[in-house]
C-alpha cells in the first residue's frame, strides 16, 4: 500500500487513489464490541437511540493499520479481497472503513466494491424488529448504508460502484439501484463471477446491472490474506437440507480442509483477533457422512485444533442443526466442554456457550411442506421430539441456543401456530433465547415469490406466539432486580400496540409485560 499512498511523517496522505477500493457501511464495518449476536440490532429502528451515540458505543469502527486500511473487515470482503489480490496484485486493492474513503478514492480509482447485510432494511430481522419495537424510523443498518452510498466521493472520479454481500438482493427487489447510482449488483457467491465484474470495471467496460453469480469450484476459493471481523473462518458452505425459505440450501455443500481453516484461524489470531467465529450453515455438517450423520471425529478435531491456538480466547459457532445433536449426544458433550471454556457468554453468573439454531415451527404440516429434510435422519412427525431432546442435550452441556422461529409462513393456519405454541410450552424449563421473525421472501430462495408477513396481518395467536417468546427471554435472561423499570417499559408497549394494532395485540402484550399469567 505504501507504493500507492504518499507517506509523510509516518502517516498516510491522499495521493491519486487505489484502483480497487472495498468498503461497507458503518454497521458492516464494526465488530459490535466483539458480540456477533449484538449485530442483529442493526435491524432495529433509528428512532430509539441517536446514531452518533450508537457509532461511538454500540458499533464503533474497526481499528486501522498504519496506512489507514481497515485492520479487520467482513469475511465476505476478505474473500473477495484475496481473489482480487491474486488477480491484480496487493498494491491495487484497499479495504477501508467508510469514514476513510477520502484517503483512498481518487482519479486512479476504477471500481468501488461495497458489501451490505441490510442495505434496504427488508431482511428477516429488520422487517420484524423495526416494526415490532414500534418507535419509528428506518433500520439502523439501512440508514448507515444510505449514508455510505450517497457519499459524493463515490462518484467524484467516475469509479464504477459494485454492490455485493448477503443483502444485495434487497436493493434489486426495492428498485433502489438507479436512485443509489449503483452500476452493478452481484447476487450470490463472488469468488468466480464477481472477479470478472471487477476485471471489466478495471478495463473500463460496461457492467451488467445485475449479476447472479456462478458457484465457484472449491479449488477457486482461496484463503483470506488479511484478518476478518470476529475472526471469522468458513468451515462449510451450502447446506443441502432443502428448506424453501433459505438461500444457503441453493448452494452446493462443501467442507473446507482443516489445513485451509487453520491457516485462516492462525492469520486472525496473529493479527489480534480474540474470537474465532465458525461460519457455516451447521457446524455439524462439517465433513458429515451420508444422510447428514455428523462426523464426530472431524468435528472434535476441528474444535480442539482451534482451541489449541494460544491467542484464541473465544470460539463462537455461528449455526447448528438440532437433528445431529440427537443423533450423537456424546459429540455434543465433547465439543460442549471446549466451547464453554472458550465462551464469550456469561448470563446470571453462569458461563455458557451459544449458537444459532432454527426451530422455525412446531407444525408437522409446515415442516413437510417447506423443510422436509431439516430433521433427517428423523421424520417430520418427530420434529417436536427432536427439538425438545436436542435442547435438553445442549443445555446439559451448557449450550444456551439462540433459536429462530418464523411467524407467518405462507399458508400458515391457526392449527400451525398452535403447534408452535405447544412446542414453546414444552421448552419452558429450558435455557434458550427466542428470536421470532416475520416471514420474509429473500431473492435467493425457493419462496422468493411469496408474500412477506407483517404485523398488521398477524392473527391473535401469532401475537400470542411473539409475546410468549419474549416473555420467556425476559424471565431467563434478566435477574428480576429491575422489575419496576421493566414494568413501566412494558406498560408503555402495551398502550402503544393497543392503539396501533387493536384488541388482538392487547392480551398477548399484557402477558409480555407480566400483567397476566398463563393459565395452569
C-alpha positions as CSV (number, residue, x, y, z in Angstrom):
1,X,0.0,0.0,0.0
2,X,2.9,2.4,0.7
3,X,3.7,2.3,-3.0
4,X,0.3,3.9,-3.7
5,X,-0.1,6.2,-0.8
6,X,2.2,9.1,-0.2
7,X,3.9,8.7,3.2
8,X,4.8,11.8,5.2
9,X,6.0,11.8,8.8
10,X,5.0,8.2,9.2
11,X,1.3,8.7,8.2
12,X,-0.6,8.0,5.0
13,X,-1.7,11.0,2.9
14,X,-4.1,11.2,-0.1
15,X,-2.5,10.6,-3.4
16,X,-4.1,9.5,-6.7
17,X,-6.3,6.8,-5.3
18,X,-6.3,3.0,-5.3
19,X,-7.7,1.2,-8.4
20,X,-9.9,-1.1,-6.4
21,X,-11.5,0.0,-3.1
22,X,-13.6,-2.3,-0.9
23,X,-15.8,-1.0,1.9
24,X,-19.1,-1.4,3.7
25,X,-21.4,0.7,5.9
26,X,-20.6,1.7,9.5
27,X,-22.6,-1.2,10.8
28,X,-21.0,-3.7,8.4
29,X,-17.5,-2.4,9.3
30,X,-17.9,-2.9,13.1
31,X,-17.5,-5.9,15.4
32,X,-20.2,-4.5,17.8
33,X,-17.7,-4.7,20.7
34,X,-17.0,-8.4,19.8
35,X,-20.6,-9.5,20.1
36,X,-21.8,-11.2,16.8
37,X,-25.3,-11.5,18.2
38,X,-25.4,-7.8,19.0
39,X,-25.1,-7.2,15.3
40,X,-28.7,-8.2,15.0
41,X,-29.6,-4.8,16.4
42,X,-28.6,-3.2,13.1
43,X,-32.2,-4.2,12.2
44,X,-33.7,-2.1,15.0
45,X,-35.2,1.4,14.2
46,X,-33.1,4.6,14.3
47,X,-35.6,6.5,16.4
48,X,-34.6,4.7,19.7
49,X,-31.1,6.0,20.2
50,X,-29.3,8.7,18.2
51,X,-26.9,7.2,15.8
52,X,-23.9,9.3,16.9
53,X,-24.1,7.5,20.2
54,X,-24.5,4.1,18.6
55,X,-21.5,4.8,16.4
56,X,-19.4,5.5,19.5
57,X,-20.6,2.9,21.9
58,X,-22.6,0.2,20.1
59,X,-21.0,-0.3,16.7
60,X,-17.6,1.5,16.9
61,X,-15.4,1.5,13.8
62,X,-12.8,-1.2,13.4
63,X,-9.2,-0.2,14.1
64,X,-6.9,0.7,11.2
65,X,-3.5,-0.3,10.1
66,X,-0.6,2.3,9.8
67,X,-1.7,3.1,6.3
68,X,-5.4,3.7,7.3
69,X,-6.6,0.4,5.7
70,X,-9.1,-1.5,7.9
71,X,-7.4,-3.9,10.3
72,X,-10.5,-6.2,10.3
73,X,-13.3,-6.5,7.7
74,X,-16.3,-8.7,7.0
75,X,-15.3,-12.2,6.0
76,X,-17.0,-11.9,2.6
77,X,-15.0,-8.8,1.8
78,X,-11.8,-10.6,2.8
79,X,-12.7,-13.5,0.5
80,X,-13.2,-11.1,-2.5
81,X,-10.0,-9.2,-1.5
82,X,-8.0,-12.4,-1.6
83,X,-9.3,-13.2,-5.1
84,X,-8.6,-9.7,-6.3
85,X,-5.1,-9.7,-4.9
86,X,-4.4,-12.9,-6.7
87,X,-5.7,-11.4,-9.9
88,X,-4.4,-7.8,-9.8
89,X,-1.8,-7.6,-7.0
90,X,-1.8,-6.4,-3.5
91,X,-1.0,-2.7,-4.3
92,X,-4.1,-2.3,-6.4
93,X,-6.6,-3.3,-3.7
94,X,-7.5,-1.5,-0.5
95,X,-10.1,-2.4,2.2
96,X,-11.2,0.6,4.1
97,X,-13.8,1.9,6.6
98,X,-16.3,4.3,5.0
99,X,-15.0,7.2,7.1
100,X,-11.6,6.8,5.3
101,X,-12.8,6.7,1.7
102,X,-11.4,10.1,1.0
103,X,-7.9,8.7,1.7
104,X,-8.2,6.0,-0.9
105,X,-10.6,7.2,-3.6
106,X,-9.1,9.3,-6.3
107,X,-8.6,9.7,-10.1
108,X,-6.9,6.3,-10.3
109,X,-9.9,4.5,-8.7
110,X,-11.7,2.4,-11.2
111,X,-14.2,0.5,-9.0
112,X,-15.6,0.7,-5.5
113,X,-16.9,-2.6,-4.2
114,X,-19.5,-2.3,-1.3
115,X,-20.8,-5.1,0.9
116,X,-24.0,-4.9,2.8
117,X,-26.1,-7.2,5.0
118,X,-29.2,-4.9,5.2
119,X,-29.0,-2.1,2.6
120,X,-32.7,-1.6,2.4
121,X,-33.8,-3.0,5.7
122,X,-36.0,-5.7,4.2
123,X,-34.4,-8.8,5.7
124,X,-35.9,-11.1,8.3
125,X,-34.5,-9.2,11.4
126,X,-35.0,-5.6,10.1
127,X,-38.6,-6.2,9.0
128,X,-39.5,-7.8,12.2
129,X,-37.9,-5.6,14.8
130,X,-38.2,-2.2,13.1
131,X,-42.0,-2.8,13.1
132,X,-42.2,-4.6,16.4
133,X,-40.1,-2.2,18.5
134,X,-42.6,0.4,17.3
135,X,-40.9,3.8,17.8
136,X,-40.5,4.6,14.1
137,X,-37.6,5.3,11.8
138,X,-35.8,3.1,9.3
139,X,-33.5,0.2,10.4
140,X,-30.1,1.4,11.6
141,X,-28.3,-0.7,9.0
142,X,-30.3,0.8,6.2
143,X,-29.7,4.3,7.4
144,X,-25.9,3.7,7.6
145,X,-25.9,2.2,4.1
146,X,-27.7,5.2,2.7
147,X,-25.1,7.5,4.3
148,X,-22.4,5.5,2.6
149,X,-24.0,5.1,-0.8
150,X,-24.9,8.8,-1.1
151,X,-21.4,9.9,-0.1
152,X,-20.3,12.2,-3.0
153,X,-16.8,10.9,-3.1
154,X,-18.0,7.6,-4.6
155,X,-18.8,9.3,-7.8
156,X,-16.3,12.2,-7.9
157,X,-13.9,10.5,-10.3
158,X,-16.3,8.2,-12.1
159,X,-15.5,4.9,-10.4
160,X,-17.9,2.1,-11.0
161,X,-20.0,1.1,-8.0
162,X,-20.5,-2.6,-7.4
163,X,-22.7,-3.9,-4.6
164,X,-22.5,-7.4,-3.2
165,X,-23.0,-9.1,0.1
166,X,-25.8,-11.1,1.6
167,X,-28.3,-8.2,1.4
168,X,-27.5,-7.1,-2.2
169,X,-30.8,-8.6,-3.3
170,X,-32.7,-6.0,-1.3
171,X,-31.6,-3.1,-3.5
172,X,-32.7,-5.0,-6.6
173,X,-36.0,-6.0,-5.1
174,X,-36.8,-2.5,-3.8
175,X,-35.8,-0.9,-7.1
176,X,-33.2,1.4,-5.4
177,X,-30.4,0.7,-7.8
178,X,-30.9,3.7,-10.0
179,X,-31.6,6.1,-7.2
180,X,-28.4,5.0,-5.4
181,X,-26.4,5.1,-8.7
182,X,-25.1,1.6,-8.3
183,X,-23.6,0.3,-11.6
184,X,-23.8,-3.4,-10.8
185,X,-25.5,-5.6,-8.2
186,X,-23.8,-9.0,-7.6
187,X,-26.1,-11.6,-6.0
188,X,-24.6,-14.9,-4.8
189,X,-21.1,-16.3,-4.2
190,X,-18.5,-13.9,-5.6
191,X,-15.2,-15.8,-5.9
192,X,-15.7,-16.7,-9.6
193,X,-18.3,-14.4,-11.3
194,X,-17.6,-11.2,-9.2
195,X,-14.0,-11.2,-10.2
196,X,-15.0,-10.9,-13.8
197,X,-17.1,-7.9,-12.9
198,X,-14.1,-6.2,-11.3
199,X,-12.0,-7.1,-14.3
200,X,-14.5,-5.4,-16.7
201,X,-14.6,-2.3,-14.4
202,X,-10.8,-2.0,-14.3
203,X,-10.8,-2.2,-18.2
204,X,-13.5,0.5,-18.5
205,X,-16.0,-1.9,-19.9
206,X,-19.8,-1.6,-19.4
207,X,-21.1,-3.6,-16.5
208,X,-24.3,-5.6,-16.3
209,X,-26.9,-4.1,-14.0
210,X,-27.5,-7.3,-12.1
211,X,-25.4,-10.5,-12.0
212,X,-26.5,-13.8,-10.5
213,X,-23.2,-15.5,-9.8
214,X,-22.0,-18.9,-10.8
215,X,-21.0,-21.2,-7.9
216,X,-17.2,-21.4,-7.7
217,X,-15.3,-24.6,-7.7
218,X,-14.0,-25.3,-4.1
219,X,-10.5,-25.0,-5.5
220,X,-11.2,-21.5,-6.7
221,X,-11.9,-20.3,-3.1
222,X,-8.6,-19.1,-1.8
223,X,-7.9,-18.4,1.9
224,X,-8.2,-14.8,3.2
225,X,-4.9,-12.9,3.4
226,X,-5.9,-10.3,6.0
227,X,-7.9,-10.7,9.3
228,X,-11.7,-10.8,9.3
229,X,-14.3,-9.4,11.6
230,X,-15.0,-11.6,14.7
231,X,-12.0,-13.7,13.5
232,X,-14.5,-15.4,11.1
233,X,-13.4,-18.5,9.3
234,X,-15.6,-20.5,7.0
235,X,-15.8,-24.2,7.8
236,X,-18.6,-25.2,5.4
237,X,-20.5,-23.7,2.6
238,X,-24.0,-24.6,1.5
239,X,-26.4,-27.0,3.2
240,X,-28.5,-29.4,1.2
241,X,-31.4,-29.9,3.6
242,X,-33.7,-28.1,1.2
243,X,-35.6,-25.6,3.4
244,X,-37.5,-23.5,0.9
245,X,-37.2,-20.1,2.7
246,X,-33.4,-20.3,3.0
247,X,-30.8,-19.2,0.5
248,X,-27.8,-21.4,1.5
249,X,-29.8,-24.5,0.5
250,X,-29.4,-23.3,-3.1
251,X,-25.6,-23.8,-2.8
252,X,-23.6,-27.0,-3.1
253,X,-22.4,-28.2,0.2
254,X,-18.7,-28.3,0.7
255,X,-16.4,-28.7,3.8
256,X,-13.1,-26.9,3.8
257,X,-9.9,-28.9,4.6
258,X,-8.7,-28.5,8.2
259,X,-5.4,-27.1,6.9
260,X,-7.3,-24.3,5.0
261,X,-9.3,-23.5,8.1
262,X,-6.4,-23.4,10.5
263,X,-4.5,-21.2,8.1
264,X,-7.2,-18.6,8.4
265,X,-7.5,-19.2,12.2
266,X,-3.8,-18.5,12.7
267,X,-3.9,-15.5,10.5
268,X,-6.7,-13.9,12.5
269,X,-5.1,-14.8,15.8
270,X,-1.7,-13.5,14.8
271,X,-3.3,-10.1,14.0
272,X,-5.1,-9.7,17.3
273,X,-8.4,-11.4,16.7
274,X,-9.5,-12.7,20.2
275,X,-12.5,-14.6,18.8
276,X,-12.9,-17.2,16.1
277,X,-16.3,-17.4,14.6
278,X,-17.0,-20.6,12.7
279,X,-19.1,-19.6,9.7
280,X,-21.3,-22.2,8.1
281,X,-25.0,-23.2,8.0
282,X,-24.4,-26.0,10.5
283,X,-21.3,-26.8,12.4
284,X,-22.4,-30.5,12.4
285,X,-22.3,-30.6,8.6
286,X,-18.5,-30.4,8.8
287,X,-17.3,-33.4,6.8
288,X,-20.6,-35.1,7.5
289,X,-21.5,-38.6,6.4
290,X,-24.4,-39.9,4.3
291,X,-27.9,-38.8,5.5
292,X,-26.4,-35.9,7.4
293,X,-24.9,-38.1,10.0
294,X,-22.3,-36.0,11.9
295,X,-18.7,-36.8,11.7
296,X,-17.8,-36.7,15.4
297,X,-14.1,-37.3,14.9
298,X,-13.7,-34.5,12.4
299,X,-15.8,-32.0,14.4
300,X,-14.0,-32.7,17.7
301,X,-10.6,-32.4,15.9
302,X,-11.7,-29.1,14.4
303,X,-12.7,-27.6,17.7
304,X,-9.7,-28.9,19.6
305,X,-7.3,-27.6,16.9
306,X,-8.7,-24.1,17.1
307,X,-8.8,-24.1,20.9
308,X,-5.1,-25.1,20.9
309,X,-4.1,-21.9,19.2
310,X,-2.7,-19.8,22.2
311,X,-4.1,-16.4,21.1
312,X,-7.7,-17.7,20.7
313,X,-9.7,-16.6,23.7
314,X,-13.2,-17.3,22.4
315,X,-14.7,-19.8,19.9
316,X,-18.2,-19.0,18.6
317,X,-20.0,-21.4,16.2
318,X,-22.5,-19.5,14.0
319,X,-25.2,-22.1,13.3
320,X,-26.1,-25.6,14.3
321,X,-28.8,-28.0,13.3
322,X,-30.8,-29.8,16.0
323,X,-31.1,-33.3,14.5
324,X,-27.4,-34.1,14.7
325,X,-27.4,-33.3,18.4
326,X,-29.9,-36.1,19.0
327,X,-28.0,-38.4,16.7
328,X,-24.8,-38.1,18.7
329,X,-25.1,-36.6,22.2
330,X,-21.5,-37.7,23.1
331,X,-20.2,-35.5,20.3
332,X,-22.0,-32.5,21.9
333,X,-20.5,-33.4,25.3
334,X,-17.0,-33.4,23.8
335,X,-17.3,-30.1,21.9
336,X,-19.5,-28.5,24.6
337,X,-16.8,-28.6,27.2
338,X,-14.4,-26.9,25.0
339,X,-16.9,-24.3,23.8
340,X,-17.9,-23.4,27.3
341,X,-14.2,-23.0,28.3
342,X,-13.8,-20.7,25.2
343,X,-17.1,-19.0,25.6
344,X,-17.8,-15.2,25.5
345,X,-21.1,-15.5,27.2
346,X,-21.9,-15.1,31.0
347,X,-25.6,-14.9,32.0
348,X,-26.7,-14.6,35.6
349,X,-23.2,-15.7,36.8
350,X,-23.4,-18.8,34.6
351,X,-20.8,-19.3,31.8
352,X,-22.3,-21.0,28.8
353,X,-21.8,-21.1,25.1
354,X,-24.4,-20.3,22.4
355,X,-25.2,-21.0,18.8
356,X,-28.0,-20.1,16.5
357,X,-30.4,-22.9,15.8
358,X,-33.5,-22.9,13.6
359,X,-36.7,-24.3,15.3
360,X,-38.8,-22.3,12.8
361,X,-42.2,-24.0,13.6
362,X,-43.8,-26.7,15.6
363,X,-46.2,-27.7,12.8
364,X,-45.6,-31.1,11.2
365,X,-47.6,-29.9,8.2
366,X,-45.4,-26.9,7.6
367,X,-42.3,-29.0,8.2
368,X,-43.4,-31.4,5.4
369,X,-44.3,-28.5,3.1
370,X,-41.3,-26.2,3.5
371,X,-38.5,-28.1,5.2
372,X,-39.0,-31.8,4.9
373,X,-35.3,-32.7,5.2
374,X,-34.5,-30.4,8.2
375,X,-34.8,-33.3,10.7
376,X,-33.1,-36.1,8.7
377,X,-32.5,-38.9,9.7
378,X,-35.8,-38.5,11.6
379,X,-39.2,-38.0,10.2
380,X,-41.2,-34.7,10.1
381,X,-43.7,-36.2,12.6
382,X,-40.8,-36.5,15.1
383,X,-39.8,-32.8,14.8
384,X,-41.1,-31.7,18.2
385,X,-39.4,-34.6,19.9
386,X,-36.2,-33.8,18.0
387,X,-36.3,-30.2,19.2
388,X,-37.0,-30.9,22.8
389,X,-34.4,-33.7,23.1
390,X,-31.8,-31.5,21.3
391,X,-32.3,-28.5,23.5
392,X,-32.1,-30.8,26.6
393,X,-28.8,-32.2,25.4
394,X,-27.4,-28.7,24.6
395,X,-28.5,-27.3,28.0
396,X,-26.9,-30.3,29.8
397,X,-23.7,-29.2,28.2
398,X,-24.1,-25.5,29.0
399,X,-25.1,-24.5,25.5
400,X,-27.9,-22.0,25.5
401,X,-29.0,-21.7,21.9
402,X,-30.4,-18.7,20.1
403,X,-33.5,-20.1,18.4
404,X,-35.3,-18.6,15.4
405,X,-39.0,-19.1,14.8
406,X,-40.6,-18.0,11.6
407,X,-44.0,-16.3,12.1
408,X,-46.4,-16.3,9.2
409,X,-45.0,-18.8,6.8
410,X,-47.1,-19.0,3.6
411,X,-50.5,-20.7,4.2
412,X,-49.9,-20.9,7.9
413,X,-53.1,-21.7,9.8
414,X,-54.2,-21.3,13.4
415,X,-53.5,-25.0,13.9
416,X,-49.9,-24.5,12.8
417,X,-49.4,-21.6,15.2
418,X,-51.0,-23.6,18.0
419,X,-48.5,-26.4,17.3
420,X,-45.6,-23.9,17.6
421,X,-47.1,-22.5,20.9
422,X,-47.3,-26.1,22.2
423,X,-43.6,-26.7,21.3
424,X,-42.6,-23.5,23.1
425,X,-44.6,-24.6,26.1
426,X,-42.7,-27.9,26.1
427,X,-39.4,-25.9,26.3
428,X,-40.4,-23.5,29.1
429,X,-38.0,-25.0,31.5
430,X,-35.1,-24.9,29.1
431,X,-32.4,-22.2,28.6
432,X,-32.7,-20.7,25.2
433,X,-33.2,-17.3,23.7
434,X,-36.0,-17.0,21.1
435,X,-35.8,-14.8,18.0
436,X,-39.2,-14.9,16.4
437,X,-39.0,-13.5,12.9
438,X,-41.7,-12.4,10.4
439,X,-41.6,-14.5,7.2
440,X,-39.5,-12.7,4.5
441,X,-39.1,-14.0,1.0
442,X,-35.5,-13.5,0.1
443,X,-34.4,-13.5,-3.6
444,X,-32.1,-16.5,-3.2
445,X,-34.7,-19.0,-2.1
446,X,-37.5,-21.1,-3.4
447,X,-40.2,-19.0,-1.8
448,X,-39.0,-15.7,-3.3
449,X,-42.4,-15.0,-4.9
450,X,-44.3,-15.5,-1.6
451,X,-45.8,-12.5,0.2
452,X,-44.0,-11.1,3.2
453,X,-45.7,-11.3,6.6
454,X,-46.2,-8.0,8.5
455,X,-47.6,-7.0,11.9
456,X,-51.0,-5.8,10.5
457,X,-51.7,-9.3,9.2
458,X,-50.8,-11.2,12.3
459,X,-53.6,-13.2,13.9
460,X,-54.2,-13.0,17.7
461,X,-52.5,-16.4,18.0
462,X,-49.4,-15.2,16.2
463,X,-49.3,-12.2,18.5
464,X,-49.5,-14.7,21.4
465,X,-46.5,-16.5,20.0
466,X,-44.4,-13.3,19.8
467,X,-45.4,-12.4,23.3
468,X,-44.7,-15.8,24.7
469,X,-41.3,-16.0,23.2
470,X,-40.2,-12.6,24.5
471,X,-41.7,-13.2,27.9
472,X,-39.6,-16.3,28.1
473,X,-36.5,-14.3,27.1
474,X,-37.1,-11.7,29.9
475,X,-37.6,-14.4,32.5
476,X,-34.4,-16.3,31.6
477,X,-32.0,-13.5,30.8
478,X,-32.8,-11.0,33.5
479,X,-32.4,-11.4,37.2
480,X,-35.5,-9.6,38.2
481,X,-33.8,-6.8,40.1
482,X,-35.1,-4.1,37.8
483,X,-38.7,-5.1,37.8
484,X,-40.1,-1.6,38.2
485,X,-38.4,-0.2,35.1
486,X,-39.4,-3.3,33.2
487,X,-43.0,-2.9,34.3
488,X,-43.1,0.7,33.1
489,X,-41.5,-0.1,29.8
490,X,-43.8,-3.0,29.1
491,X,-46.8,-1.0,30.1
492,X,-45.8,1.7,27.5
493,X,-45.5,-1.1,24.9
494,X,-49.0,-2.4,25.8
495,X,-50.6,1.0,25.4
496,X,-48.8,1.7,22.1
497,X,-49.7,-1.6,20.5
498,X,-53.3,-1.5,21.8
499,X,-53.6,1.9,19.9
500,X,-51.7,0.8,16.7
501,X,-52.8,-2.8,16.3
502,X,-56.1,-3.1,18.1
503,X,-57.5,-5.6,20.6
504,X,-55.8,-8.6,19.1
505,X,-52.5,-7.3,20.3
506,X,-53.6,-6.3,23.8
507,X,-53.8,-9.6,25.7
508,X,-50.5,-11.0,24.4
509,X,-48.7,-7.8,25.2
510,X,-50.1,-7.7,28.7
511,X,-48.7,-11.2,29.1
512,X,-45.3,-10.0,27.8
513,X,-45.4,-7.2,30.4
514,X,-46.1,-9.7,33.2
515,X,-49.5,-8.2,33.8
516,X,-51.3,-11.5,33.2
517,X,-50.3,-15.1,33.9
518,X,-50.6,-18.3,32.0
519,X,-53.5,-20.5,33.0
520,X,-52.4,-23.7,34.8
